[in-house]
């Protein structure tokens, strides 16, 4: 029987007591048998730490001290992590039922998978499901062409080996595009596998950081400019991308500017049913 990998899940938090307990429970209710759960709190002054205290035994580590932002909190959390597979869930978002079993089993069954992302799932403040969309199909070429919206962070997990190849840290100079800049670095080393399964959910709510989309896009486009300077691929598609100014492009705009983009897209894993026999055997120890 193939063993499930340890999955390290970091929850960064700052004064998000209204949603934190639901986030924690969404992780614990996975009943994933090899979980390394870490809280990275930035010194909350609300009731966050009272909530964490009720679940303290479920955490491998709890950090509660001032930080300089999300990237700093995540770096602190992942520095303490032990899992072969890694990911994070913000303290106002949730994991979907069975998400970690899909993640752990796919990594266990296919050693060629370096990182994966699931269906783009969104919920509201009352946990009502707002939308489910197919996972984003992204290549390094699409990233560098400005077609990066959106790889859903809540549904994305990766191997520690990829994390280490990409520098093993988040860029703490960034305020918002912490995830996208990491995806750029991952794309140097491995292809993202889109999986047609629900893994995590992003919560729409008032006052969230992601409302500052102009600032996010500005950070991301600067990261793409920097990444382009490192690109050594000399094929015709990549040369055409690098010859064009950096710009945010939606899918149709990107494919209009670079007609061969879709030819290098990774193929999504659609037929999860063909994996499920092996998945269930691993997860339930059959």
Secondary structure, DSSP 8 states (H G I E B T S, - for coil): ------EEEEEEESS-HHHHHHHHHHHHTT--SSEEEEEEE----SSHHHHHHHTGGG-SEEEES--SSHHHHHHHHHHT---SEEEE--TT-EE-TTHHHHHHHHHHH-TT--EEE--EEEE-TT--EEEEE------HHHHHHT--TT--GGGEEEEHHHHHHTTSS--TT-SSTHHHHHHHHHHTT--EEEBSS--EEEE--TT-GGG-HHHHHHHHHHHHHHHHTT----SHHHHHHHTS------HHHHHHH-TTGGGG----B--THHHHHHHHHHHHT-
